[in-house]
Amino acid sequence: MIGIEPAHRRLFFFVGIYGKNRDMERSKKENNFAFVDGQNLHLGSIQNNWKVDLNKFRVYLRDKYHVSEAYYFLGYIKEAEQDLYDRLQKAGFIVLFREHNHNLKSNKKGNVDTEIVFEIMKNIADNTAMDKVVLVSGDGDYKRLVSYLIKKNKFKTLLFPIKKFASSLYKDVGSEFFDYLENANIRAKIEFQP
């Protein structure tokens, strides 16, 4: 014989299932992309005597900001850094390099600002599935882009690797649009532990 549950238990079960489904739908609808200035992230963390665990960082971006694609920008390819490139790809980053003339490569700085801006705008124009941008950098060169994306409701957050080197150009951006990776609660989630 099958017992009948009291009405209040059935209602609780229904509300519990509905709440879970609604949360699952909401997280499925968010499809944010991250754009990481690799040199800025690396230098910012090591200057503060810690190192980012790439696997943990990718999981953090996925879980906290619903990042489905994460682009990691580097200055140029060095054969000696192949291990780093492999680790980035294994962690789930899409690795992009700045184009250089091979004859001039040794004198070039690893500045990837233009490549990041181009990739963001390309994704906004061509990828209707992308909802919002997560930018990882302390560089003030992105200020106009960030302001524009906020106005267009296409910006999720700016993650500064270290507060000390966060550009003062962002002082008028609301605090809801940025955070510091060095904050204890974030650092604990993404720090490399040997």
C-alpha positions in Angstrom: 0.0 0.0 0.0 1.4 3.4 -1.0 1.1 6.1 1.7 0.0 9.6 0.8 2.3 12.4 2.0 0.8 15.3 3.9 0.2 18.4 1.8 2.8 20.5 3.5 5.5 17.9 2.6 4.4 17.8 -1.0 4.5 21.6 -1.2 8.0 21.7 0.3 9.2 19.1 -2.2 7.6 21.1 -5.0 9.1 24.4 -3.9 12.5 22.8 -3.4 12.5 21.3 -6.9 11.2 24.5 -8.4 13.9 26.6 -6.6 16.7 24.2 -7.8 15.4 24.3 -11.4 15.2 28.1 -11.4 18.8 28.4 -10.1 20.0 25.9 -12.7 18.2 27.9 -15.4 19.7 31.1 -14.2 23.3 29.8 -14.2 22.8 28.2 -17.6 21.6 31.5 -19.0 24.8 33.3 -17.9 27.6 32.8 -20.4 30.4 35.2 -19.5 33.9 35.3 -21.1 37.1 36.1 -19.2 40.1 38.0 -20.7 43.3 37.7 -18.7 46.3 39.9 -19.1 48.8 37.1 -18.3 51.8 39.2 -17.6 49.8 41.6 -15.4 48.3 38.7 -13.4 51.7 37.0 -13.0 53.7 40.1 -12.0 51.0 41.3 -9.7 50.8 38.2 -7.7 54.5 37.5 -7.4 55.2 41.1 -6.3 52.9 40.3 -3.4 54.8 37.1 -2.6 52.3 34.5 -3.9 51.5 32.6 -7.0 48.2 31.9 -8.8 47.2 28.2 -9.2 45.9 28.2 -12.8 43.6 25.3 -12.3 42.0 26.8 -9.1 41.8 30.2 -10.9 39.9 28.7 -13.8 37.5 27.0 -11.5 37.0 30.2 -9.6 36.2 32.1 -12.8 33.7 29.4 -13.7 32.0 29.1 -10.4 32.0 32.8 -9.2 31.4 34.6 -12.5 29.9 31.9 -14.8 32.8 32.1 -17.2 32.5 29.5 -20.0 35.5 30.7 -22.0 38.6 32.2 -20.6 41.3 33.7 -22.8 44.8 34.1 -21.4 47.0 36.6 -23.3 50.8 36.4 -23.4 53.4 38.6 -25.1 55.1 36.1 -27.3 56.0 32.5 -27.7 59.2 31.3 -26.0 60.2 27.7 -26.4 61.4 27.6 -22.8 57.9 28.4 -21.6 56.2 25.4 -23.2 55.4 24.0 -19.8 53.5 27.1 -18.9 51.5 27.0 -22.1 50.6 23.3 -21.5 49.5 24.1 -17.9 47.3 27.0 -19.1 45.6 24.8 -21.7 45.1 21.9 -19.3 43.5 24.3 -16.8 41.0 25.3 -19.5 42.4 28.6 -20.8 42.4 29.5 -24.4 46.0 30.8 -24.9 46.6 33.7 -27.3 49.9 35.3 -28.1 50.7 38.8 -29.4 51.9 38.7 -33.0 55.5 39.9 -33.5 57.9 40.2 -36.3 60.4 37.3 -35.7 63.3 39.6 -36.5 62.3 42.2 -33.8 60.9 39.8 -31.2 63.8 40.1 -28.7 63.3 43.8 -28.3 59.5 43.7 -27.8 57.6 44.2 -24.6 54.9 41.6 -23.9 52.1 44.2 -24.1 48.8 42.6 -25.1 46.4 45.4 -24.5 45.4 45.9 -28.1 44.9 42.1 -28.6 42.6 41.9 -25.5 40.5 44.9 -26.6 40.2 43.4 -30.1 39.2 40.0 -28.8 36.6 41.5 -26.5 35.1 43.6 -29.3 35.2 40.7 -31.8 33.3 38.5 -29.3 30.7 41.2 -28.7 30.2 41.7 -32.4 30.4 38.0 -33.6 29.4 35.9 -30.6 25.8 36.5 -29.5 26.1 33.8 -26.9 28.5 35.8 -24.8 26.7 37.8 -22.1 29.3 39.8 -20.2 33.1 40.4 -19.9 35.3 39.5 -17.0 38.6 41.4 -17.3 41.7 40.4 -15.3 44.2 43.3 -15.3 45.3 46.3 -13.3 46.1 48.3 -16.4 44.4 51.6 -16.9 44.6 51.2 -20.7 41.2 49.4 -20.6 39.3 52.3 -18.8 37.4 53.5 -21.9 36.5 49.9 -22.9 35.3 49.1 -19.3 33.2 52.3 -19.2 31.7 51.5 -22.6 30.9 47.9 -21.6 29.2 49.0 -18.4 27.0 51.4 -20.3 26.0 48.6 -22.7 25.4 46.1 -19.8 28.1 43.9 -21.2 30.5 44.1 -18.2 30.6 41.7 -15.3 33.7 42.6 -13.3 37.3 43.8 -13.3 39.7 41.6 -11.2 42.8 43.5 -10.2 45.7 41.2 -9.4 47.0 43.6 -6.7 45.5 46.7 -5.2 48.8 48.6 -5.1 49.1 48.6 -8.9 45.4 49.0 -9.8 45.1 52.0 -12.1 43.6 55.1 -10.5 41.7 55.7 -13.7 39.1 53.2 -12.4 38.3 55.3 -9.3 34.9 56.3 -10.8 33.9 52.7 -11.6 31.4 51.4 -9.0 32.8 48.9 -6.5 30.2 46.4 -7.7 32.4 46.2 -10.9 35.7 45.2 -9.4 37.6 43.2 -6.9 41.1 42.4 -5.9 42.6 38.9 -6.3 44.9 39.5 -3.3 41.9 39.8 -1.0 42.2 37.0 1.6 38.9 35.3 0.7 39.8 35.2 -3.0 43.5 34.4 -2.6 42.6 31.4 -0.4 40.7 30.0 -3.3 43.2 30.5 -6.1 46.7 30.5 -4.5 49.2 27.9 -5.5 50.2 25.6 -2.6 53.5 23.7 -3.3 
